[in-house]
Amino acid sequence: MLEHALLYDAQGQPLLSGRLNASRDWSEVNAFCHRVYMPLATRPLVAGADPNATLRTLSIGRIVLSRFCFGVPTRADEFDPSSGNIIVVNTMRGGVRHPLTDGTGIDTVAGDSYVVDCSRTDYWNIANGDDLQFNLTIPHKLMEETAQRWYGFVPEDDLWKKRLVFGRGHSPWLSLLDYATLSVDAQNNRISSPLIEKRIEETLCLELLRGWAECSGLNLETGARSAAPRYVREAERLMEERAHEAPSIADIAAQLGISARSLSEGFRRFRGVTPHDYLTARRLDGLRKALEHAPPGQTVSSIAGARGYVNLTAMTAFYRQRFGETPSQTLRNRFSRL
């Protein structure tokens, strides 16, 4: 599995032709690591050894995929937390040693998948020189957005600080990665459809979140949601019910008999987002549903206007960021989804 990842597309056409795909120069290897992962320190464990590195990378949405190895025994550490990135190391060949949450280390072998949030905890690894890795670099913010959208809350650092192996052997996760790489078009070195690209990006984040949480003992279905006070859960219910009315946060807070400031503090503490962000997401969800079920003759302007949208340019930008397509595309393609 992943044998041809970032080498060929589903039609057998070579990917990343004409790019720097290998190097025996430490400066080039370090520049690749800094660009694809984050600033870090590397040093060969064999004095005077030159790398024999594989350097292949492309992106799916905000996720960076890389096929990588140093080609010599190497230690990497001092990963820069300010970059805000999560790294997923999928070992394809050889072995790589990583730290676990309890302070011990583990050697991953072919088929193992390891995750660490470098924005929340320190990290190092030791590659044995015969290894080959298929890595993902994912912004922490993107994972937070995925958790909020699908589970209604953002996990706290109890999850993000867990350094662990979450998949072994021929796991569904590796099958998903295989599908993602085969979806890339060799002519453009990207997924041709922005909508499909957005869906694959989201599915990768969601499957990673599920596996990460499961191995951490966190139930995302009940987790922090049940810990939120009643007024936060009631505010969520009201926002979902009244999204089409475009209520203000002050209106929601007044209906609950609390201040807008208290509501904001509750959302930040128990959901990891502001009530405004939560309401914005629910309004966009409602708009999408209205567009998908609109009768003939309706326009984006009329549907959005009925739901309280005034600035259509700003709405379209937020809509595209959330769903990977414009409102007009959703409206135009609504019958093909039936």
C-alpha positions as CSV (number, residue, x, y, z in Angstrom):
1,M,0.0,0.0,0.0
2,L,1.2,3.5,-0.9
3,E,4.0,1.9,-3.0
4,H,3.5,4.4,-5.8
5,A,2.2,7.3,-3.7
6,L,3.4,10.6,-5.2
7,L,5.2,8.6,-8.0
8,Y,2.3,7.9,-10.3
9,D,-1.4,8.8,-10.6
10,A,-4.3,6.4,-11.1
11,Q,-3.5,6.3,-14.9
12,G,0.1,5.4,-14.3
13,Q,1.3,8.9,-15.4
14,P,4.4,10.2,-13.4
15,L,3.8,12.9,-10.8
16,L,6.0,15.8,-10.0
17,S,8.1,15.6,-13.2
18,G,10.8,18.2,-13.5
19,R,11.0,19.0,-9.8
20,L,13.7,18.3,-7.3
21,N,12.8,14.8,-6.1
22,A,16.1,13.6,-4.6
23,S,19.3,15.1,-3.1
24,R,22.6,14.3,-1.6
25,D,23.1,17.9,-0.3
26,W,22.2,18.6,3.3
27,S,21.3,22.2,2.6
28,E,18.7,21.1,0.0
29,V,17.3,18.4,2.4
30,N,17.1,20.9,5.3
31,A,15.4,23.5,3.1
32,F,12.8,20.8,2.1
33,C,12.2,19.9,5.7
34,H,11.7,23.6,6.8
35,R,9.3,24.2,3.9
36,V,7.2,21.0,4.1
37,Y,7.2,20.4,7.9
38,M,8.5,23.4,9.9
39,P,11.9,24.7,11.0
40,L,13.8,21.9,12.8
41,A,17.3,20.6,13.5
42,T,18.7,17.5,11.7
43,R,22.0,15.7,12.1
44,P,23.4,12.5,10.7
45,L,24.2,9.8,13.2
46,V,27.1,8.6,11.1
47,A,29.9,11.3,11.1
48,G,30.5,12.8,7.7
49,A,27.6,10.9,6.0
50,D,25.9,12.6,3.1
51,P,22.2,12.1,2.6
52,N,20.6,10.1,-0.1
53,A,17.3,11.7,0.3
54,T,13.9,11.3,-1.4
55,L,12.1,14.7,-1.6
56,R,8.6,14.6,-3.1
57,T,5.7,16.7,-2.0
58,L,2.3,18.1,-3.1
59,S,-0.8,19.4,-1.4
60,I,-4.4,18.5,-1.1
61,G,-6.1,21.6,0.1
62,R,-4.2,22.8,3.2
63,I,-2.7,19.3,3.8
64,V,0.9,18.8,2.6
65,L,1.8,15.2,1.5
66,S,5.4,14.2,1.3
67,R,7.3,11.0,0.3
68,F,10.5,11.4,2.2
69,C,13.6,9.8,3.6
70,F,17.1,11.1,4.6
71,G,18.8,8.0,3.2
72,V,21.2,7.8,6.2
73,P,20.6,7.3,9.9
74,T,19.5,10.8,11.1
75,R,18.1,12.5,14.2
76,A,15.6,15.3,13.8
77,D,14.5,17.5,16.7
78,E,13.8,21.1,17.8
79,F,10.6,21.1,15.7
80,D,9.3,24.7,15.8
81,P,5.9,24.9,17.7
82,S,5.1,28.3,16.4
83,S,4.5,26.8,12.9
84,G,1.3,25.4,14.3
85,N,1.5,22.0,12.5
86,I,0.6,18.4,13.2
87,I,2.8,15.7,11.6
88,V,1.6,12.2,10.7
89,V,4.4,9.8,9.9
90,N,3.4,6.7,7.9
91,T,6.3,4.3,7.8
92,M,6.5,2.6,4.4
93,R,9.9,0.9,4.8
94,G,12.6,0.4,7.5
95,G,12.1,1.9,10.9
96,V,11.6,5.3,12.6
97,R,11.8,5.9,16.4
98,H,9.4,8.4,18.0
99,P,8.5,9.6,21.5
100,L,5.3,8.5,23.2
101,T,3.2,10.5,25.6
102,D,4.6,8.6,28.6
103,G,8.1,9.5,27.8
104,T,9.1,6.2,26.3
105,G,9.9,5.7,22.6
106,I,8.5,3.4,19.9
107,D,9.9,2.1,16.7
108,T,7.4,2.3,13.8
109,V,7.7,-0.2,11.0
110,A,6.1,-0.6,7.6
111,G,2.3,-0.1,7.9
112,D,2.5,2.0,11.2
113,S,1.1,5.5,11.4
114,Y,2.2,7.9,14.1
115,V,0.8,11.4,15.0
116,V,2.2,14.3,16.9
117,D,0.9,17.9,17.3
118,C,4.2,19.9,17.2
119,S,2.2,23.0,18.2
120,R,1.3,21.4,21.6
121,T,4.2,19.1,22.5
122,D,7.9,18.5,21.7
123,Y,8.9,16.0,19.2
124,W,12.0,14.2,17.8
125,N,12.6,11.2,15.6
126,I,15.4,8.9,14.6
127,A,15.4,7.4,11.1
128,N,17.4,4.2,10.7
129,G,18.6,5.1,7.2
130,D,16.7,2.3,5.4
131,D,13.4,4.0,6.1
132,L,10.9,5.6,3.7
133,Q,8.1,7.7,5.0
134,F,4.8,9.0,3.7
135,N,4.1,12.1,5.8
136,L,1.3,14.6,6.2
137,T,1.7,18.1,7.5
138,I,-1.7,19.4,8.8
139,P,-2.3,22.9,10.4
140,H,-3.6,22.5,13.9
141,K,-6.3,25.1,13.1
142,L,-7.6,22.8,10.3
143,M,-8.1,20.0,12.7
144,E,-9.9,22.3,15.2
145,E,-12.2,23.4,12.4
146,T,-13.0,19.8,11.5
147,A,-13.7,18.8,15.2
148,Q,-16.0,21.8,15.6
149,R,-17.9,21.2,12.3
150,W,-18.5,17.4,12.9
151,Y,-18.6,17.1,16.7
152,G,-19.6,20.5,17.9
153,F,-16.6,21.2,20.1
154,V,-12.8,21.5,19.9
155,P,-10.9,18.9,22.1
156,E,-8.6,20.3,24.6
157,D,-4.9,19.6,24.9
158,D,-5.6,16.3,26.6
159,L,-5.9,15.0,23.0
160,W,-3.5,17.3,21.1
161,K,-0.6,16.5,23.5
162,K,-1.0,12.7,22.9
163,R,1.9,11.3,20.8
164,L,0.9,7.9,19.6
165,V,0.6,5.2,17.0
166,F,-3.0,5.1,15.8
167,G,-2.8,2.6,12.9
168,R,-1.0,-0.5,12.0
169,G,-0.8,-2.8,9.0
170,H,-3.3,-2.5,6.3
171,S,-5.5,0.1,8.1
172,P,-8.4,2.0,6.7
173,W,-6.3,5.1,7.2
174,L,-3.6,3.9,4.8
175,S,-6.3,2.9,2.3
176,L,-7.7,6.4,2.5
177,L,-4.2,7.9,1.9
178,D,-3.8,5.6,-1.1
179,Y,-7.2,6.8,-2.5
180,A,-6.2,10.4,-1.9
181,T,-2.9,10.1,-3.8
182,L,-4.5,8.3,-6.7
183,S,-7.0,11.1,-7.0
184,V,-4.2,13.5,-8.1
185,D,-4.0,14.4,-11.7
186,A,-0.4,14.1,-13.0
187,Q,-0.9,16.9,-15.6
188,N,-1.5,19.5,-12.9
189,N,-0.1,17.7,-9.8
190,R,-3.3,18.4,-7.9
191,I,-6.9,17.1,-7.7
192,S,-8.7,18.6,-10.7
193,S,-12.1,19.2,-8.9
194,P,-12.0,21.8,-6.1
195,L,-15.0,20.1,-4.6
196,I,-13.5,16.7,-4.5
197,E,-10.3,18.2,-3.2
198,K,-12.2,19.8,-0.3
199,R,-14.0,16.6,0.5
200,I,-10.8,14.5,0.5
201,E,-9.1,17.1,2.8
202,E,-12.0,17.0,5.2
203,T,-12.2,13.2,5.2
204,L,-8.4,12.9,5.9
205,C,-8.8,15.2,8.9
206,L,-11.9,13.5,10.1
207,E,-10.4,10.0,9.9
208,L,-7.2,11.2,11.6
209,L,-9.3,12.8,14.4
210,R,-11.3,9.6,14.9
211,G,-8.3,7.4,15.1
212,W,-6.3,9.8,17.3
213,A,-9.3,10.2,19.7
214,E,-10.0,6.4,19.8
215,C,-6.4,5.6,20.8
216,S,-6.5,8.4,23.4
217,G,-9.6,7.1,25.0
218,L,-11.7,10.2,24.1
219,N,-15.3,9.6,22.9
220,L,-15.9,12.4,20.5
221,E,-19.6,11.7,20.4
222,T,-20.0,12.5,24.1
223,G,-16.6,13.9,25.2
224,A,-16.6,17.6,26.0
225,R,-20.1,18.2,24.6
226,S,-21.8,16.8,27.7
227,A,-19.5,18.9,30.0
228,A,-20.7,22.2,28.6
229,P,-23.2,24.1,30.8
230,R,-26.9,24.1,29.8
231,Y,-26.8,27.7,28.5
232,V,-24.2,26.8,25.9
233,R,-26.2,23.8,24.7
234,E,-29.4,25.9,24.7
235,A,-27.6,28.6,22.7
236,E,-26.5,26.0,20.1
237,R,-30.1,24.8,19.8
238,L,-31.4,28.3,19.3
239,M,-28.7,29.2,16.8
240,E,-29.6,26.1,14.7
241,E,-33.4,26.8,14.9
242,R,-33.1,30.5,14.2
243,A,-30.1,30.5,11.8
244,H,-32.4,31.5,8.9
245,E,-33.4,34.6,10.8
246,A,-29.8,35.8,11.2
247,P,-30.1,36.6,14.9
248,S,-27.4,38.6,16.7
249,I,-25.4,37.1,19.5
250,A,-27.0,39.7,21.8
251,D,-30.4,38.4,20.8
252,I,-29.5,34.8,21.6
253,A,-27.9,35.8,25.0
254,A,-31.0,37.9,25.9
255,Q,-33.3,35.0,25.2
256,L,-31.3,32.9,27.6
257,G,-31.2,35.6,30.2
258,I,-27.4,36.0,30.2
259,S,-25.0,38.6,28.9
260,A,-23.3,38.3,25.5
261,R,-20.0,38.3,27.3
262,S,-20.9,35.3,29.5
263,L,-22.1,33.5,26.3
264,S,-18.9,34.2,24.6
265,E,-16.8,33.0,27.5
266,G,-18.8,29.8,27.7
267,F,-18.3,29.0,24.0
268,R,-14.6,29.8,24.2
269,R,-14.1,27.5,27.2
270,F,-16.3,24.6,26.2
271,R,-16.4,24.7,22.4
272,G,-13.1,26.4,21.5
273,V,-14.8,28.8,19.2
274,T,-16.7,32.1,19.5
275,P,-20.6,32.1,19.4
276,H,-20.3,34.2,16.3
277,D,-18.2,31.6,14.5
278,Y,-20.7,28.9,15.6
279,L,-23.7,30.9,14.3
280,T,-21.9,31.7,11.1
281,A,-21.3,28.0,10.4
282,R,-25.0,27.2,11.2
283,R,-26.2,29.9,8.9
284,L,-24.0,28.6,6.0
285,D,-25.2,25.1,6.6
286,G,-28.8,26.3,6.4
287,L,-28.0,28.3,3.3
288,R,-26.5,25.3,1.6
289,K,-29.5,23.2,2.4
290,A,-31.8,25.9,1.0
291,L,-29.8,26.0,-2.2
292,E,-29.8,22.2,-2.6
293,H,-33.6,22.1,-2.3
294,A,-34.4,25.4,-4.2
295,P,-37.3,25.2,-6.8
296,P,-36.6,26.3,-10.4
297,G,-36.4,30.0,-10.8
298,Q,-34.7,30.8,-7.5
299,T,-31.4,32.7,-7.5
300,V,-28.6,32.8,-5.1
301,S,-29.4,36.4,-4.3
302,S,-33.0,35.7,-3.6
303,I,-32.3,32.7,-1.4
304,A,-29.4,34.4,0.5
305,G,-31.4,37.6,0.9
306,A,-34.3,35.7,2.5
307,R,-31.8,34.3,5.0
308,G,-30.5,37.7,6.0
309,Y,-27.4,37.9,3.9
310,V,-26.6,41.4,2.6
311,N,-22.9,41.3,1.6
312,L,-23.0,38.5,-1.0
313,T,-19.3,38.8,-1.8
314,A,-18.2,38.1,1.8
315,M,-20.8,35.3,2.1
316,T,-19.5,33.7,-1.1
317,A,-16.0,33.7,0.2
318,F,-17.0,32.1,3.5
319,Y,-19.2,29.6,1.7
320,R,-16.5,28.5,-0.6
321,Q,-14.0,28.1,2.2
322,R,-16.5,25.9,4.1
323,F,-17.8,23.8,1.3
324,G,-15.2,23.9,-1.5
325,E,-17.6,25.4,-4.1
326,T,-19.6,28.6,-4.6
327,P,-23.3,29.0,-3.8
328,S,-24.0,29.3,-7.5
329,Q,-22.3,25.9,-8.1
330,T,-24.4,24.3,-5.4
331,L,-27.6,25.8,-6.9
332,R,-26.7,24.7,-10.4
333,N,-25.8,21.2,-9.4
334,R,-28.6,20.6,-7.0
335,F,-30.6,18.2,-9.2
336,S,-27.5,16.0,-9.9
337,R,-27.3,15.3,-6.2
338,L,-30.8,13.9,-6.0
